[in-house]
Amino acid sequence: MARQRFRGGQKPCMLKDVRSGCRARVRCHHGTRSIRQRLLDLGFLPQAEIDVIRRAPLGDPIQCRIGSCCVVLRGSEAAQIEVDEAETPRDAEHQP
Amino acid sequence: MNTTPATAAMSLLVGLAGQQNAGKSTIFNMLTGANQHIANYPGVTVDKKYGSYRYGGTRVEVVDLPGTYSLSSFSLEERVTRTFLLGDKPNVLANVVDASSLQRSLCFTLQLLELEIPLVLVLNMMDVAGRSGLKIDTNRLQHRLGVDVIPTVGRRRDGKQDLREAIRAAAVRREGKTLQPGYELLEPALEEMRQAIDQTNLATHYPARWLAVKLIEGDEEVLGQVTWHLGGGNAELQQAERLRDSFFEQHGLSTADYMAGCRSRLAADIVDFCVTETKKDRASLSELVDQVVLNRFAAPVILVATVFVIYHLSIVKGYDLTQYWWPILASLRALASDLLPAAGMLDDPYIRAMGLWMVDSANALLNYIPIFLILFSLIAILEDSGYMARIAFILDKLFHAFGLHGQSTLPYILGGVFAGGCAVPGVMSTKSIPDEQSRMATILTVPYMNCLAKIPFYTLLVNVFFAPYKSWAMLFLSTITIFFALLVARLLTSTVLKSMETVPFVMELPKYHLPTLFGVGQRAIERTWQYIKKVGTIVVAVSVCVFTLLQFPGLSEERHGAFHDKMDQATATFRAKIADTPHGERFADDKALLELANLYTDYRTAKLNAGSGAAGVDDKFQAAAPELFAFLKPADQDAKTVSTALRQLDSQRKTLRRQIKEEQIVGSFLGMIGKGLEPLTQWAGFNWKVNVAILSSFAARESSVATIGVLYQEGAEENKSLEERMSAETKDGGFTPLHALAIMVFFALYPPCLATTIMIKVQTGSYKWMLFSIVFPTLLGFVVASGIYTGGSALGLSGIQMMAWFYGLVVALALATGLYKTWSDKAPPIVRVPDFRTEKG
């Protein structure tokens, strides 16, 4: 299930790279087994829309909103969720 | 259907399933009342809670299943739940859901429905849902799902009768069609699969449709089960695998993801159909609060302020409260003292000595009850309000750098991060940490926190040896333990715990709730009760052992005789002094004299304990012993003479008793062990008295101050404080602040008390870890203390200099470790560059 799909050699966009305050749509999970299941249980389903709200003061974990509930996850986990950025703000080029 | 419908005469087995935080436990309590038992599921440490009740002549046994988010087979809880549902085949399944987050709960409900067990949906926390503006049409929901839906408020016990009735009805119902989630694109394949399964003997063990769903999802446990039943490489497995692969090729999505999506859409659809939202501002209120509370700059300030408030209210104010609480405990001791056989002139009956020792050991611990009640109430408020989860969010990165988890915060705070706590509830609360590796690391490091019992010992040593730097020394002690805990956690997770299962940090941030008085009170009392139980059982039992070790083999006949001769001299002097008074004849009898002497001691103790209420003590003693009272508070000249002589007699008696006690300890088993260890402990600068204190404190750390008190008792009769006595004696004996530093650091790292180690056994489920939690800190503490003492002596550093150097070293080490881990996490993943030579063709 961890098979990655590269479209045109482009590096896939991961939830970890989405800036705070932006929205993304889940494409698929690269994680397997328990982490994948846990994320699915909490609503990170394919096509689900996710608002990245903020990072913790130390930069990690990441706080997201799915529907009406808030979920926090570490960057290492967010790096396994492939997303499409749904609304990219203009200054996205400045992101680290 | 694979469950047999039960008739009213039979007994029913009901499984209580639900997601975490759905209020399953309150529903369980509501159904079964006090009739509960806890056992373990075979082979695992997950608690199996079961209870029973009678309803309409039927005995209903309820099993509280562990809280799980779904019914896959990845986590232990999920496997336990599934094994129970498929193996024990309960007659009815009561699915507790949180009405305020219905959609996610329904995803789980849909998975339960596939098991084809008669189900009752318990719509719990209806009040919360109502307050957040959700109107749930239970009739529509009932209709859509095809099962009974019972709205409840577990905390208020609303809906108890309805639920009991619905469970009974569901058990005997034969018709009715429950909803089965459909999987759209996969339906034809599922049907084919189901038919194939119907041909095999698997259908007798599992619901066929469920098995088909799981096979196509690729559930590893089910794949294993099918292989076990039908042998590897059978047609069904191959068929399922082909199907999964071709689906992935076609849709770019795994079947499992797709099926989870189908269930989720169905749940969303049901929610749309049954729930109307009347106000939408509830969620945004939580978010507004979060904007401040989780703000990058404000968050650390608010966190520190919160911890400070907890410290101030529980420890500072709590100590004030113990002033009112201690007299109650002292009166308990007085009561025990009255009940036990009376004291002898010099030797007490063993039963009395042991009884009082036990009461004293227990009282030392029970003294902290007001502090714990406040501390645990405040922590419960943090938990219930939702802030605790946010603390975990804020601190996770810090903890993670040392192999711990954001949720290690709560155990650390309970254990007494700097304020003083107790490791027993601290270790208990590690239960909620999902990551096994972090959980073990937390369990093994919580005991390094400053438990309340360590503090009197620290205070004693700091007052004697670091008086000019008191606040610095206390700051040193309260923070160095955190750095040590983090370093040890890092060490353990990268060595002995390395192979343990780790679970990612994914956590739901609950919305803010206003905690209820009942909820907070219940939790605070429950945790305090755990503490009291520890005192009542383990500590008392161990105190008996320590007592025995300190008491035997006892004094030699010769020494014993010498003390008795001295006592006889004292009584003779007393009698000579009062011979001229009319009372001279009265105390010629030893028994009468003993009675008077004991009464005098009781009177002095009562006076000391009573403080301002001293007048009441006089009345009490006058009423209890009207004849002898005249000598306690003399009115005429003759009585005064007796009283003066009595005071001298009492003083001599006390001195002799202390001397006996000290000689007894020196010659006792524990004293011998302490002396025997001296050659080894000299590297850390510990003399045998310190060794004895350390050994006796294993029962409970409180006893260390008491033991030291007995060992350093010269001068006690002049009413010098223990500080003064210790200071005078130890400084003569060449005891320096460097010695004290080594002892304090050893005490900070020293193994947990017995009660904590037992809790570690309970939480880790193994004696091996319990033993580890004793041996490792002892070695660590000894090595570090030896380093401080031997190193400090070699370098010619003073106590406070060594303290500063040592602190700097530990902090630097902790920072380096933490930064190294963070840095190594950031290192870019290794990208495999294809080898172009092989790709030439």
Interface residues (C-beta under 8 A of the other chain):
Chain A: M1 R3 R5 C28 H29 G31 R33 S34 I35 Q37 R38 L39 L40 D41 L42 G43 L45 P46 Q47 A48 I53 R54 R55 A56 P57 L58 G59 D60 P61 Q63 R65 G67 S68 C69 C70 V71 V72 L73 R74 S76 E77
Chain B: Y69 S70 S72 F74 S75 S101 Q103 R104 C107 F108 G218 E220 F248 G252 L253 S254 A256 D257 Y258 A260 G261 S264 A283 S286 E287 D290 L294 R296 F297 A299 P300 F393 I394 D396 K397 L398 H400 G406 V503 P504 F505 V506 M507 E508 L509 K511 D825
